[in-house]
Amino acid sequence: MAHERSPASGAVQPDVGPADASEVTLRTVFEAAPQAILMIDAKGTILQANRSAESMFSYTRAEMTGQPVQMLLPDPGYGANPDPRIHYFLSGDFSQPDRSGDFAGKRKNGAEFPVAVELRHTAWGGSPIVIAFISDSTQRKRLESRLIDVQRIEVAGHLVGGIVHDFNNLLTIVNGHNQLLLDHLPPFDPLRENAREILKAVERASSLVKELLSFNRRQCAPTQKATPLNGAIYDLVGMMRRLLPPDMTLTFRLSPRAGFVSMERGRIDQVLVNLVLNARDALRGRGGTIHISTRRAALNPEESHAQAGQYSVITVRDNGCGMDAAAKQRLFEPFFTTKAGGTGLGLATVQRIVNQGGGIIRVKSTLHHGSTFTICLPRVEGAPEAVAVSAAATPAGTETILLVEDEEGIRRLITTILRKRGYQVLEASNGKEAEEIAGRPEAHIQLLLTDVNLPDAGGGPLAETLRGRVPGLKVLYISGHSEEQAIRRGLLSPGARFLPKPFTVDELVNRVRRVLDEA
């Protein structure tokens, strides 16, 4: 090969011809490629590998060259050379000139990981070969898994919307008839305590349903109310103990100074249950103790990154497996989980609820020595929970009400409640019946009380039709859907008079009276 002297340095430089330059360029591209590249012969033997292949599989180039491709891309269905995937490709059994797919890659330490492989058929030195372009698809698979989780939650959200509507109808029936029983029981009848327990259970179920809808719709925080922190925990003791196996103990130390917090009881329930479930998983297989305590504290903004003031503090501590620094760093990340079959949503939900409530959450954890979750919620002045007002003290009237409700149990309940307060009630199960009743000469309707979603019509169109026939007609809508959900589905106009289910007897009669008295 001819040589020439460099004018700058006087050094002898090789005279690189076009063919050599092309080879250098290809070699540079081969080595710089971000994908692992393998050149494989017809027997499935690795001929060459690039630098990215060394990095991906943790083998040196010398260790890979001459080895069967199964060493890096194992196929459990075949244990002998030549690798059938490569052989079929070279023999022309595939109709397409190229082939790609997902495989399992295997590193030098035996760890398997997902890879995406693209094969290209070419010739080298007069012999057919395959060039395999390999990408680590671990991150892609993780994102696909999360996408599936998100889609599953979205589908569940649509199902939940329908179930919640029906469940709210059932809660309305249970709550209403229970309040009617309370009205008839003597003041000191021992059964009144049972009836009050039913009312409390319905209230808690209603709060949990609202929180479930809030999560599925990613709503803003619901309207806050003063809730006694210790009272909310006491009401959950039975449920939390039933969540634990026999080798786990649940203990409490609740300070009477904990006071009230500005958060709905259902949201407090969700925080506590998720934290107890998290502690249970940390204790699984080893047993131990979960301790829940409350206290009152004043926080310093410089130390806690919270607004100055008085806080009610909940602490949930376990002596389970604890967490390492890496797990703690991602603890509240949605879909992150260290548990087989876990969703990774429990602690993310806890953090969201606490943040929406104006609180903060802290975590201390040591691997093999347990974890402590501390939640600080703004403390508020609370008032004793209202006692149900007797039927005699609730508003009454003599107006005529057209009730349109397709759920027979609710229709009968509302009719009974309103007739006991002196109202004249005309019943219809659908829009067609309602129009027929409204058209009777003797029907002097002053209020239309209708569900927003009827079998043959929406409550809104029905109201517009009847208002055209009955000047000055007042309208009150009811529904098992929330107001926001009813508006979003086009069942309700913004600003319309609306009463969501489940409602109490007092809520119903007070709202009816208020709508009738409006100018």
Salt bridges, closest charged atoms under 4 A:
GLU31 OE2 - ARG27 NH1 3.30
GLU31 OE2 - ARG61 NH1 2.39
GLU54 OE1 - ARG61 NH2 3.29
GLU63 OE2 - LYS108 NZ 2.85
ASP75 OD2 - ARG85 NE 3.72
ASP83 OD2 - ARG85 NH2 2.58
ASP98 OD2 - ARG120 NE 3.76
ASP102 OD1 - ARG140 NH2 2.97
ASP102 OD2 - LYS141 NZ 3.20
GLU118 OE1 - ARG120 NH2 2.96
ASP136 OD2 - ARG107 NH2 3.32
GLU144 OE2 - ARG140 NH1 2.75
ASP149 OD1 - ARG152 NH1 2.77
ASP166 OD1 - HIS165 ND1 3.25
GLU193 OE1 - ARG196 NH2 3.47
GLU197 OE2 - LYS200 NZ 3.48
GLU211 OE1 - ARG267 NH1 2.47
GLU211 OE2 - ARG352 NH2 3.23
ASP235 OD1 - LYS200 NZ 3.90
ASP235 OD2 - ARG265 NH1 2.64
ASP269 OD2 - ARG204 NE 3.31
ASP281 OD1 - ARG280 NE 3.71
ASP281 OD1 - ARG284 NH2 2.90
ASP281 OD2 - LYS339 NZ 2.77
GLU333 OE2 - ARG146 NH2 2.83
GLU333 OE2 - ARG330 NH2 2.87
GLU385 OE2 - ARG265 NH2 2.81
GLU399 OE2 - ARG513 NH2 2.73
GLU405 OE1 - LYS501 NZ 2.87
GLU427 OE1 - ARG411 NE 3.42
GLU435 OE1 - ARG469 NH2 3.36
GLU436 OE1 - ARG440 NH2 3.06
ASP451 OD2 - LYS501 NZ 2.90
GLU464 OE2 - ARG467 NH1 3.59
GLU484 OE1 - ARG217 NE 2.57
ASP517 OD1 - ARG513 NH2 2.77
GLU518 OE2 - ARG497 NE 2.97
